[in-house]
Each structure stands twice: as C-alpha cells, then as structure tokens.
Amino acid sequence: MKKLLIAPVAVATLALAGLVPSASGTATVQSDDMTTVAATAKCKSLTALSNVNVRKSASTKSAILRLWYKGTKGCDIKGVDGGSYKDACGIKSYHYWRKVNYRGTVGYVPNVCVKYS
C-alpha cells in the first residue's frame, strides 16, 4: 500500500519545486518561455501590440499581476466583457478583455492591446 502513495507524492513534490517528470522518468525544469504553451493544441497564440498590464480581473481598478512586453507572445484563454478602459493601445474607450496566460501568469488584458499571431 505504501508503494502506491510514493508516486503521487513524488510528482507533487517535483511540481512544487518547478520540475515536471518527463516520459523517460527524469525531471526537467519548466521553461518560462511561452513557446511550449503556444505549441499546445488548446492555445491560440497572441502577441502584445504594446507594453500592457496583465490584471487580476477584467477591470482597470484590478491589481496588476505583471507587465506583458510589446512583441512577445502569450496564450489566449477566452474573451470576456468587463470594465471599460480608456486610451488603451490607441483606442479611446472599450470594454472587451482577453483572459490570457503570459509566461505562467493568468490574467486579463484589454482586447485591443493584443492580436492573434
């Protein structure tokens, strides 16, 4: 019975340490690069049109989680209707946001500040 519990505990420990078991059974370090995420079938790749704040919720009053740099890629999760924003990426006023994964941070950016790539 103890042998059955060792594998899940080992995998959980590796995951907490930022390591992921590979097919060969050895652990590999996860990359902070979105090319791995962008290559998955579920990911639609987005490129930031300017430096943009990734926020905790779809509102300009929400906490900033990190900065997404112009020209870098992230992963689109879904579109959401949220709080309005003004003067974002050259658009006077709009209210549509994208839920994204940018280098491991999941948050929201104004829809007009990203494009599919």
Buried (B, 14 or more C-beta within 10 A) or exposed (E): EEEEEEEEEEBEEBEEEEBEBEEEEEBEEEEEEBEEBBEEEEBBBBBBBBEBBBBEBBBBEBEEBEEBEEEBBBBBBEEBEBBEBEEBBEEEEBBBBBBBBBBEBBBBBBBBBBEEE
